[in-house]
Amino acid sequence: MRIGLLGTGNMGGAILKSIVESNQFNKKDLFAFDVNSEKLNKFCSDLKIQACTSAIDLVKNSDVIILACKPQQMPVVCSEISAVISSNHLVISIAAGIPLKFFEEKLNKARIIRVMPNMPLLVRAGMTVFSLGKNTNSEDKKLIEEIFSLTGTVLEVSEEKIGIASIAFSCMPGWTAYFMDAFIQACKKQGLSEEQAQIMIAQAFLGSGKYVLETKTKPADLVKQVASPGGITQQGLEVFDSVQLQKILEQAVERGMKRTQELAQGVEQTK
């Protein structure tokens, strides 16, 4: 099984790094291409995998192709590789906002899977959702689950849900980090060192998520378990309520959905 990565940015690079570190695939069967040759050569040298000379070269050397370039670049990339794509190729797109229909029209011979991962897969704690294209089969599904289970949790969803699903987990590492940093800075003002605060707060976020998943406790119930009437936690919750934090978070999700739709519309206009 030969796997090729087209685009060696943060997310695509994290995926291939996780594949390499799993030691379940031979490095001689792993390929990459990026238009930035300096970046490509360093990436391939660090991972000890094969650098390709072009997108077409990568397709010719791969059975599975991970499209990890920017969404705005997809129309051009698909046009470039369409002539060498065949039904033997499994194409995995991680482009936000671009539907399966787009790839099935541009690369109509290939089997397409739309995948949305998140950055914690770099430490094998990722969350990945996927939607299968019309030409895929059970073996393709099995392969996707095998590859991305190396990086964390994998979940199949219908394509109409993938937009909101990607916001629920793909944006969340950035949003969670924003909150962690805010708490770290606040604790520094109260006397903790930055290192102390970061360890404590990151572990609290990690532990809370693990507790919710393993005990199947609803987050709202965890709030009630931790917050005693008149206690310290309750004081903070009252501050959150006073600024309508829940409403603010709803607005962040709505803005994310709007941007997802804009990206999809932009691709449609360039077809």
C-alpha positions, 0 to 999 in steps of 0.5 A: 500500500503506497500512500502519497501526501499532496501538501505538507502543511500542519495538518497534512504533515501531522497525518503523515508523521503519525503514519510514519511513527506508527511503524505499520507502513514501510517508509519506502511506500510513503511519498509527499509533494509540495510546491515549496521545494525547500519545505518539501525536502526538509519534511521528507528528509526528517521523516525519511520518506520519498519526495516527488517532483510534481503532483502528477509524479505523486499520483503515479507513485501512490495508491492512496492520495491524501489531498492536504492543500488549501481549499482554495487550491483544490480546483487547480490541483484536481485539474492537474491530476485528473488525467492520471487518476484512475479507479485504482486510486483512493483519494482522501480529502481533508479540505474544509468546506469542499463536498464529495460531489466536487471531487467526484466530478473532478476526479470521476474515476477515483474513490473519494473519502472526505475526512476531517481530522484535528491537530491533536492527532500529532500526539495520537489524541486526535478526532477524525470524522469521515464521509464515504463517496459513492464509489468507495467500498468496505475495504476503503472504509476499513483502511481509513479507520486503520490509518486514522485510528493510529492518531486517535478516535475515528467516527463516520458521519453523513456528509450533511453533518460533516460541516458542524462535526468539523467545527465541533472538533476541528476548531476546538483545539484552537478554541480550547487553547484560547481558553487555556491561555486565558486561564494561564495568564489569569493564574500568573497574575495571582502568583503561579509561574507560567510553567506551573499554570500551564501544567495544571490547566492543561491537565485539568482540560485533559482530565475533564474530557477523559472523565466525560468520555469514560464515565459518559457523564454529561458536561452539565452534570460534571459542572453540578458535581464540581460546583458547590453552592456559594463555592469557588467554582460557582463564583466563576460560573456566575461571572461566565453567566454575567457576560453570556458566555454560552451565547458567545460560544454559540456565535462562534459556532455560527460564524464557523458554519458560515465560513464553511459554507463560504468556502464551499460556495467559493469552490463551486464558483471556480468549477 
